[in-house]
């Protein structure tokens, strides 16, 4: 999760991820419970997989929890400053844009931006690939969810994309499979 916070992914700390677990904290917890790390595998910049085994020889009395409070608080504050500035910048774009505006992600990616001040009055819809969300209202907003396929024949559309580790995958899908004329702002 530390890499997510460094990358300013809004899904790092939220109602689904309420506890910040860094790599050092995970390893402390594993050792504290007498689990020895056999192997560790990094998947892209968003996941770590551990292979562990029980090891009764680990002395849990000497294991100290890492103190990363100051470092992590600074990372979190930097993320908040980043989004305050980014949302102000987006609101200026939305104010003058003559394009149809869409926001991607019927989940916390959009909710975070909206709850932190992104003006929704010019946003036409939330786009999401999940057919179970399409046709429904995004919780806590007045915006409805539609399929990204509605962009197919649009000549003058702007998509705001803030989906963390999924940005490139979503951007590629939209530009290659739906409409390569769509202007996308992502961060």
N, C-alpha and C positions, 0 to 999 in steps of 0.2 A: 504494500500500500504506500510505502514511502515514495516509490517511483511514480505512482499515480499522483501523489501530492506534488512532487517536483514538477510533473508534467501538467499540473493544474486540471486534472480530470475531475469533473463535478461529481462523479459517482464514487469518489474516494471516501468521503464522510457524508452520510445521509441516513435516512430512515432504514435503509437496508444494511449499511455498514456503520454501525454506531460505535464500534471500538476500533481505534487505530492500531493496527498490528504491523510493526516494522519487521524486517528480517531478523534483527537482533532480539526483538521481543519474542518472536516465534521460537528462535533457537534457545532462548532462556527457558521458555515454557517447556519445550521438549526435554531439555536437560533436567529441569526441576522435577520432571515426572519420570526420570530415569530412562529416557529414550535417547539412544545414541544415533546420530545422523550417519547413515551408511552412504547415501548419495543425495545429491541435490541437483535438480534440473530447472533451468530458467526457460520459460516459454515467453518469447517476445519480451516486452517490457511490462507485462501485467500479471504474470503468475510465476510462482515457484512451487515445484513439486518435490516433496521430501520422501525418501525411503528411510525408515527408521526401524530400530529393533530395541527391544527391552534390554537394558544393561544395568543390573543390580549393583555393579561396582561403582557407578557414578555417585560421588559424594555430594548430595544435595545441600549439605550444610554450608558449603563454601561458595555456592553459586549465587551471584549477585544480579539483580535485575538491572538492565541498562538504564541510565538516566538520559533520555533523549528529549526531555521536555522543552528546553530552550530552543534546540534545533528544530523540532517539529512545530513548535508554536510559531517560529519565524516563517517556516514553510507555509503554514496555514494562513498567516497574515499576508504573506506575499500573494497567495492565491486570491484572497479577498480583494486586495488592491488591484490585481490584474483584472478581475471580473468587474469591479466598479468602473475601471477605465474602459474596458471592452464594451460593456453595456451602454455606457455614455456614448461611445463611438458608434455603436449600432443604432442607437436611438436617433442620432444625427443623420445617419444614412436613411433610416426609415422615414424620417421627416421629409426628405427631399426626393426620395426615389419615386419614379413613375412606373416601376415594375410591380408585378404581382409578387407579394412577399409570402414565403412559406417558411415554416420552422420544422426541422426534422426531429423526431423522437417523441412518441407519446409516453413519456416517462420523466424521470427526474432530470434528464438532460435539458428538456424544455422548461420544466417546472422551475428548475434552479434559476434560469435566465429570467423567466417571468416574475418569479417571487423576489428577485433582486433588482427589479426595475425595468426590464425590457418592456417597452410599450407594445401592447398587443392590438391596438385599434387598427393598424394597417396590415396585420398578419391575416392572410386569407384562411389558412388552415395549418394544422399540424400534420406532418406526413410520417407514416410508419408502415413498415412492411408487414407487421402482424395483423392478419385479417380479423383477429378477434377484437382488435382495438378500433378498426375502421368503422366509421359511422357513429361512433360514440364520442362523448365529450371528454376532453382531457381533464381529469380530476382537478378541481380547484380553479378552473378557468372556464371561460365561455367559448373556447375554441374546440372545434370538432376535428376528428382524425380522419384522414383520407389516405388512400394508397399513393405512393410516389408515382405510380403510373399515370396519374392525372397530369403530370408534367410533359407527357409524350409530345403533344403538339403545341406546347407553349413557346412563343418566340421571345417573350419579354418577362422572364421570371427570375426571381432571386431566392435562393435557398440559404437559410442560416443553419449551419451544421455544427453542433457541439457535442459529439458523441464519444469523446475520449479516445480510447484505443481503437474504436470502430470507425473513426472518421475516414480513413483512406479506403477501407472496404466499401463504405456507403457511397463515398464520392465516386469511386470507380464504377460501381454498379449503376448509379444514376447517369453518369456521363457516357458510359459504354453501352448500356442496355435500355436506357429510357430516352435521354435527350442530351446531346453533347453541346447544346446551346445554352443550357442553364448556367447562370452565374451562381457560384457557390462561395459563400464566406464561411470559412471554418477556422477553428482555433482550438 
